[in-house]
């Protein structure tokens, strides 16, 4: 099957050819015909499967087929980086048409955004907070929106955007086409889908906890005080192209970046304390090869698409099992292969056990040859029932000798 089988507008077909996109991914094969048919869609797929084109192509096809005045399409995403990435794909797809879009995210100039809106943007790609600001300032109208896309919906709810989403829905006509894309489908997503979607078709491309088959995953047990030296040894003894390293905290990411820079490695850090301009510059530098290594917090765990990313390294084991899947999913994208390494300190073993239960398999443990490992303590024993749940409240039966009689 090829993209030509979808009978998309010639302008879109030309853009796909220019970018050498010929064969749709499984999520694109499933989702594009549904969206073109006008049905609401609830889609779940593992990260790195091509969800962006799965909704952008049919959305832009419809907007080009039926040109209208004002904003007629809206895409909501949880972070500035994801929104900017989707906007970049939208511009690539619209390069051979008069298609116009506006990117509305925090940390960017209102003046620039107002100019994009007043220049005739038909598609708005936004984060909930900044879009709500524009709506309250009455600088944008959503009264003509016929298609709404909620991308990375589970992350938006995790970040506390539920009130903003509910407020935004009140500005959009009830008679609309709604597409909801999510990596996972927790109960909160089910509730949101009942509110936002009407009789949707549901597709699920992979079970929750699935990691891409193109990613080789290994664990490196090591004492916590040796993690930085082990990481340096791995980087120097492994053939790497571009490496994304995840830390649990912003301070930890900065500290590790400084350590790697001091050892003559090309490194940049990315986290929420950086200004929007710094974050954009860091991502651009990493994607274009100016920096070989990016040290980041989980702000980079979802949706970010960096071509030729050969390795993902978890310097800290993620506390939430879903985050492991999202981190690992940054490599092995678009049918390419990748490697995911996780450095595991003794106090992180229980988090690793939870991840292995979540993904349904044991991860192999390896060592870096000739590295002077300190002796690791024995693995912790599983907690007993009493250690996990405590003694709780003493049960006093009602009856003859009960004082509650």
C-alpha positions as CSV (number, residue, x, y, z in Angstrom):
1,X,0.0,0.0,0.0
2,X,1.2,3.6,-0.7
3,X,-0.1,7.0,0.2
4,X,-1.4,7.3,-3.4
5,X,-4.1,4.8,-2.4
6,X,-5.8,7.4,-0.1
7,X,-6.6,9.7,-3.1
8,X,-5.3,12.8,-1.2
9,X,-5.1,16.2,-2.7
10,X,-2.3,16.6,-5.4
11,X,-0.6,19.2,-3.2
12,X,-0.3,16.8,-0.4
13,X,0.9,13.9,-2.6
14,X,3.6,16.2,-4.0
15,X,4.8,17.1,-0.5
16,X,4.9,13.4,0.5
17,X,7.0,12.6,-2.6
18,X,9.3,15.5,-1.9
19,X,9.9,14.2,1.6
20,X,10.3,10.6,0.3
21,X,7.3,9.3,2.3
22,X,5.8,6.5,0.2
23,X,4.5,3.7,2.5
24,X,2.1,4.5,5.3
25,X,2.7,3.1,8.8
26,X,0.1,0.8,10.3
27,X,-1.6,3.6,12.3
28,X,-1.7,5.7,9.2
29,X,-3.3,2.8,7.2
30,X,-6.0,2.5,9.8
31,X,-6.6,6.1,10.8
32,X,-6.5,8.0,7.5
33,X,-9.5,6.3,5.8
34,X,-11.6,6.7,9.0
35,X,-10.8,10.4,9.3
36,X,-11.5,10.9,5.6
37,X,-14.9,9.3,6.1
38,X,-15.8,11.9,8.7
39,X,-16.1,9.6,11.7
40,X,-14.8,10.5,15.1
41,X,-11.8,8.6,16.1
42,X,-10.3,7.3,19.4
43,X,-6.8,6.0,18.6
44,X,-4.1,4.4,20.7
45,X,-0.7,3.5,19.3
46,X,2.7,3.1,20.7
47,X,5.1,6.0,20.4
48,X,7.0,6.5,17.2
49,X,4.4,5.0,14.9
50,X,3.5,8.1,12.8
51,X,0.5,9.5,14.5
52,X,1.1,13.0,13.3
53,X,0.6,12.3,9.7
54,X,-2.3,10.0,10.6
55,X,-4.3,13.1,11.5
56,X,-2.6,15.9,9.7
57,X,-2.9,14.5,6.2
58,X,-6.7,13.9,6.2
59,X,-7.3,17.1,8.1
60,X,-5.4,19.2,5.6
61,X,-7.0,17.3,2.7
62,X,-10.5,18.3,4.0
63,X,-9.4,21.9,4.6
64,X,-8.0,22.2,1.0
65,X,-11.1,20.5,-0.4
66,X,-13.4,22.9,1.4
67,X,-11.7,26.2,1.9
68,X,-13.4,28.5,4.4
69,X,-12.8,31.7,6.1
70,X,-11.3,31.8,9.6
71,X,-9.9,29.0,11.8
72,X,-11.5,25.7,10.7
73,X,-9.0,23.2,12.2
74,X,-7.6,22.9,15.7
75,X,-4.8,20.6,17.1
76,X,-4.1,20.6,20.8
77,X,-0.9,19.2,22.3
78,X,0.6,19.2,25.9
79,X,4.0,20.8,25.3
80,X,5.5,23.6,23.3
81,X,8.0,21.2,21.7
82,X,5.4,18.8,20.5
83,X,3.2,21.7,19.1
84,X,6.2,23.2,17.3
85,X,7.1,19.8,15.8
86,X,3.5,19.2,14.6
87,X,3.5,22.7,13.1
88,X,6.8,22.0,11.3
89,X,5.3,18.8,9.8
90,X,2.2,20.9,8.8
91,X,4.3,23.5,7.0
92,X,6.2,20.7,5.2
93,X,2.9,19.1,4.1
94,X,1.5,22.5,3.0
95,X,4.6,23.7,1.1
96,X,2.9,23.3,-2.3
97,X,-0.4,25.0,-1.4
98,X,-1.6,28.3,0.0
99,X,-2.3,26.5,3.3
100,X,-1.7,28.7,6.4
101,X,-1.3,27.8,10.1
102,X,-0.7,29.5,13.4
103,X,1.4,28.1,16.3
104,X,0.1,29.3,19.7
105,X,2.3,28.3,22.5
106,X,3.6,29.8,25.7
107,X,7.0,31.5,25.8
108,X,6.5,33.0,22.3
109,X,5.6,36.6,21.4
110,X,1.9,37.4,21.3
111,X,2.6,39.8,18.5
112,X,4.0,37.1,16.2
113,X,1.0,34.8,17.0
114,X,-1.5,37.6,16.3
115,X,0.2,38.3,13.0
116,X,-0.1,34.6,12.0
117,X,-3.8,34.6,13.0
118,X,-4.6,37.9,11.1
119,X,-2.7,36.6,8.0
120,X,-5.5,34.1,7.4
121,X,-4.5,31.0,9.3
122,X,-7.0,28.2,8.8
123,X,-5.3,25.7,11.2
124,X,-4.3,26.5,14.8
125,X,-1.8,24.2,16.5
126,X,-1.6,25.1,20.2
127,X,-1.0,24.2,23.8
128,X,-4.2,24.5,26.0
129,X,-2.9,27.3,28.3
130,X,-1.8,29.7,25.5
131,X,-4.9,29.0,23.4
132,X,-7.2,29.8,26.4
133,X,-5.3,33.1,26.9
134,X,-6.1,34.0,23.3
135,X,-9.7,33.0,23.7
136,X,-10.1,35.1,26.8
137,X,-8.4,38.1,25.0
138,X,-10.7,37.5,22.0
139,X,-7.8,37.4,19.6
140,X,-8.9,34.1,18.1
141,X,-12.3,32.6,17.3
142,X,-13.1,28.9,17.2
143,X,-16.7,29.3,16.1
144,X,-15.9,27.9,12.6
145,X,-13.8,24.9,13.7
146,X,-15.1,21.7,12.0
147,X,-12.2,19.4,13.1
148,X,-10.6,19.1,16.5
149,X,-7.6,16.9,17.2
150,X,-6.5,16.1,20.8
151,X,-3.0,14.6,20.5
152,X,-1.1,13.0,23.4
153,X,-4.3,13.3,25.3
154,X,-3.2,11.2,28.2
155,X,-0.2,13.5,28.7
156,X,-2.4,16.6,28.7
157,X,-4.5,15.1,31.5
158,X,-1.4,14.1,33.4
159,X,-0.2,17.7,33.2
160,X,-3.4,19.0,34.7
161,X,-4.9,20.5,31.5
162,X,-8.4,18.9,32.1
163,X,-10.0,22.2,33.2
164,X,-8.5,24.1,30.2
165,X,-9.7,21.4,27.8
166,X,-13.2,21.6,29.2
167,X,-13.2,25.4,28.9
168,X,-11.9,25.3,25.3
169,X,-14.6,22.8,24.2
170,X,-17.2,25.4,25.1
171,X,-15.8,27.7,22.4
172,X,-16.0,25.0,19.6
173,X,-19.2,24.0,17.8
174,X,-20.8,20.8,19.1
175,X,-21.3,19.7,15.5
176,X,-17.7,18.9,14.7
177,X,-15.3,16.1,13.8
178,X,-13.1,15.1,16.7
179,X,-10.0,12.9,16.7
180,X,-8.4,11.8,20.0
181,X,-4.9,10.2,19.9
182,X,-3.3,8.8,23.0
183,X,-0.4,6.5,23.8
184,X,-2.4,4.9,26.6
185,X,-6.1,4.7,27.4
186,X,-6.6,5.2,31.2
187,X,-10.0,5.8,32.7
188,X,-9.5,9.6,32.5
189,X,-9.2,9.3,28.7
190,X,-12.4,7.2,28.5
191,X,-14.2,10.0,30.4
192,X,-12.8,12.7,28.1
193,X,-13.7,10.7,25.0
194,X,-17.4,10.5,26.2
195,X,-17.4,14.3,26.6
196,X,-15.6,15.2,23.4
197,X,-16.4,12.4,20.9
198,X,-19.6,11.1,19.3
199,X,-19.9,7.5,18.4
200,X,-16.2,7.2,17.6
201,X,-14.4,4.3,15.9
202,X,-11.7,3.0,18.2
203,X,-8.4,1.6,17.0
204,X,-5.6,0.2,19.1
205,X,-2.4,-0.6,17.4
206,X,-0.5,-2.2,20.3
207,X,-1.2,-3.2,23.8
208,X,-0.3,-0.9,26.7
209,X,3.3,-1.3,27.6
210,X,4.5,-2.4,24.2
211,X,7.9,-1.2,23.1
212,X,9.0,-1.1,19.5
213,X,10.5,-4.3,18.2
214,X,13.3,-2.3,16.5
215,X,14.7,-1.2,19.8
216,X,17.3,-3.4,21.6
217,X,17.1,-2.9,25.4
218,X,19.7,-3.6,28.1
219,X,20.2,-2.9,31.8
220,X,23.6,-1.8,33.3
221,X,23.6,-2.5,37.0
222,X,26.0,-0.1,38.8
223,X,26.5,1.7,42.1
224,X,24.9,5.1,42.0
225,X,28.3,6.9,42.6
226,X,29.7,5.2,39.5
227,X,26.9,6.1,37.1
228,X,28.5,9.1,35.5
229,X,31.8,7.3,34.9
230,X,30.0,4.3,33.5
231,X,28.0,6.5,31.2
232,X,31.2,8.1,30.0
233,X,32.7,4.7,29.3
234,X,29.6,3.6,27.3
235,X,29.7,6.7,25.2
236,X,33.4,6.3,24.5
237,X,33.3,2.6,23.7
238,X,30.1,2.5,21.7
239,X,29.5,3.6,18.1
240,X,26.8,6.2,18.5
241,X,25.2,8.7,16.2
242,X,22.9,10.9,18.3
243,X,22.2,10.1,21.9
244,X,19.3,11.2,24.1
245,X,20.0,10.8,27.9
246,X,17.2,11.0,30.4
247,X,17.5,12.3,34.0
248,X,14.9,12.4,36.6
249,X,15.4,16.1,37.7
250,X,16.3,19.4,36.0
251,X,19.2,19.9,38.4
252,X,20.5,16.4,37.6
253,X,20.3,17.0,33.9
254,X,22.3,20.2,34.2
255,X,24.9,18.5,36.5
256,X,25.3,15.6,34.1
257,X,25.6,17.9,31.0
258,X,28.4,19.8,32.7
259,X,30.2,16.6,33.5
260,X,30.0,15.4,29.9
261,X,31.0,18.8,28.6
262,X,34.1,18.8,30.9
263,X,35.0,15.5,29.2
264,X,35.0,17.1,25.7
265,X,31.7,15.7,24.5
266,X,29.2,17.7,22.4
267,X,26.3,18.1,24.8
268,X,23.2,20.3,25.3
269,X,20.6,20.1,28.1
270,X,16.8,20.4,27.8
271,X,14.3,20.9,30.6
272,X,11.4,23.1,31.7
273,X,13.6,25.7,33.4
274,X,15.1,26.8,30.1
275,X,13.4,29.7,28.3
276,X,11.4,28.9,25.1
277,X,14.2,30.3,23.0
278,X,16.8,28.2,24.7
279,X,14.6,25.1,24.4
280,X,14.0,25.7,20.7
281,X,17.7,26.3,20.1
282,X,18.7,23.2,22.0
283,X,16.3,21.0,19.9
284,X,17.4,22.6,16.7
285,X,21.1,22.1,17.5
286,X,20.5,18.4,18.4
287,X,18.3,17.7,15.4
288,X,20.8,19.3,13.0
289,X,23.8,17.5,14.5
290,X,25.4,20.5,16.2
291,X,25.2,18.6,19.4
292,X,25.7,14.8,19.5
293,X,24.2,14.4,22.9
294,X,21.1,15.8,24.6
295,X,20.5,15.4,28.3
296,X,16.9,15.9,29.2
297,X,14.1,15.4,31.6
298,X,10.8,13.7,30.6
299,X,9.9,16.9,28.7
300,X,11.6,15.1,25.8
301,X,10.0,11.7,26.4
302,X,6.9,12.1,24.3
303,X,6.5,12.6,20.6
304,X,9.7,14.3,19.8
305,X,11.0,13.0,16.5
306,X,14.8,13.1,16.0
307,X,16.0,11.3,12.9
308,X,19.1,9.0,13.2
309,X,18.8,8.8,17.0
310,X,20.8,5.7,17.6
311,X,20.7,5.5,21.4
312,X,18.4,6.4,24.4
313,X,20.1,6.1,27.8
314,X,18.2,6.2,31.0
315,X,20.7,7.7,33.5
316,X,17.9,7.5,36.1
317,X,15.3,4.8,36.0
318,X,11.9,6.4,35.5
319,X,9.6,6.2,38.5
320,X,6.5,5.7,36.3
321,X,6.4,2.7,34.1
322,X,4.7,4.4,31.2
323,X,7.6,6.9,31.0
324,X,10.0,4.1,30.3
325,X,8.0,3.1,27.1
326,X,7.9,6.7,26.0
327,X,11.6,7.3,26.6
328,X,12.6,4.2,24.8
329,X,10.3,5.1,21.9
330,X,12.4,8.1,21.0
331,X,14.7,5.7,19.1
332,X,13.8,2.9,16.6
333,X,11.3,5.2,14.9
334,X,10.2,5.0,11.2
335,X,11.3,1.4,10.9
336,X,14.9,2.2,11.9
337,X,16.8,0.3,14.7
338,X,18.0,1.7,18.0
339,X,19.4,0.9,21.4
340,X,18.1,1.7,24.8
341,X,20.3,1.4,27.8
342,X,19.3,1.9,31.5
343,X,21.8,2.4,34.3
344,X,20.4,0.8,37.4
345,X,21.5,1.6,40.9
346,X,20.6,-0.9,43.7
347,X,17.9,1.4,45.1
348,X,16.2,1.5,41.6
349,X,15.8,-2.3,41.3
350,X,12.1,-2.2,42.4
351,X,11.4,0.4,39.7
352,X,13.0,-1.9,37.2
353,X,10.9,-4.8,38.4
354,X,7.8,-2.7,37.9
355,X,8.9,-1.8,34.4
356,X,9.5,-5.4,33.5
357,X,6.0,-6.4,34.7
358,X,4.5,-3.5,32.7
359,X,6.2,-4.5,29.4
360,X,5.8,-8.2,30.0
361,X,9.4,-9.4,29.8
362,X,12.7,-9.5,31.5
363,X,15.4,-7.1,30.3
364,X,18.9,-8.5,29.8
365,X,21.6,-7.3,32.2
366,X,25.1,-6.5,30.8
367,X,28.4,-5.0,31.9
368,X,30.8,-2.7,30.1
369,X,34.1,-4.7,29.7
370,X,37.1,-3.6,31.7
371,X,35.1,-1.1,33.8
372,X,36.1,-1.1,37.5
373,X,32.8,-1.9,39.0
374,X,32.3,-1.7,42.8
375,X,30.7,-4.7,44.3
376,X,26.9,-4.5,44.1
377,X,24.8,-5.5,47.1
378,X,22.4,-8.4,46.7
379,X,19.1,-7.5,45.1
380,X,16.4,-6.4,47.5
381,X,13.9,-9.0,48.6
382,X,10.3,-8.5,47.6
383,X,8.3,-6.7,50.3
384,X,6.1,-8.8,52.5
385,X,2.3,-8.2,52.7
386,X,2.8,-6.4,56.1
387,X,5.6,-4.2,54.7
388,X,3.5,-3.2,51.7
389,X,0.2,-2.5,53.4
390,X,1.0,-2.2,57.1
391,X,-1.1,-3.5,59.9
392,X,-4.1,-1.4,59.0
393,X,-7.1,-1.0,61.2
394,X,-7.8,-3.8,63.6
395,X,-11.0,-5.6,62.6
396,X,-13.5,-5.8,65.5
397,X,-16.5,-8.0,64.7
398,X,-19.9,-6.9,65.7
399,X,-21.5,-9.2,68.1
400,X,-22.0,-10.2,71.7
401,X,-18.7,-8.8,73.0
402,X,-18.4,-5.8,70.7
403,X,-18.6,-2.4,72.2
404,X,-20.3,-1.3,69.0
405,X,-23.3,-3.4,69.9
